[in-house]
């Protein structure tokens, strides 16, 4: 099953589209072309593929690469489902929509953010009332110090540790990763306006009249957080809401809730979840399927290094350091181990099948 994984965005997209072409039951397909080209000059696009009746009342949506570099797992799951299960009959009055590479620029350039430095999963806010993250303001210079030398990092890490000790783990994590809108080169930056990806998603939802569906399940595939090779089912719906009720009924004990402190994730601003919750307030169940790859500490460190590197002029930069930072980032979000990749495919297909079965109970 690890054979569904590709070496880069261009290959992943081609494998996915080839399998789409070979799959029966495709009733609608469109490629939303990105205005920029990829790392090797390739075309970038968000590819949308619909299987089943376009007027189906029940719909499963599977998204990949919301955080670009994390797209390898989601793309592999999408391709695997088309290969392994795509020829099976979909349940009555039910369709499936694959959104391949929500953030194609980040997928191609192996960054978590898009071309504007925007974390797509912090971009879904009301920009007329931008939230304030005072904790990030305090920590911004320590998170991304001006120099990446041992002595500079030691000073920065001491400041982060002092803040964590003073305010506690939860408030520290919310300050760092909850979302911020003041530092474009910083971590978890939500932008100053809707991103290209958000605009495309809004257009797509309107064109396909998704708000009129009876029930919609959304699975957004991520990597990087949580126990190694475990696909955590994170549900950011409000506690005791319909979305949580459906998630627990469909996915069972695997469901965790950031708002209750039972998840490896903390509550965050501007999640793509909130787009779907607003569009379908009483008719959707959104989960983040998050595959663990290593420690949370390593996650933060590789992201800090990546953002530091992105702010440097390449001329005169230590090439060995540059390559190490880039490789460490890729290794964290895309482990090369076949066992990890096989676990991703198996769990991804399981959750897709559970969602399709769950929709039949609505």
Beta strands, then each sheet from edge to edge (+ up, - down):
strand 1: 26-37
strand 2: 43-51
strand 3: 58-63
strand 4: 94-100
strand 5: 215-228
strand 6: 231-234
strand 7: 255-256
strand 8: 284-292
sheet 1: 1+ 2- 4+ 3+ 5+ 8+ 6- 7-
end
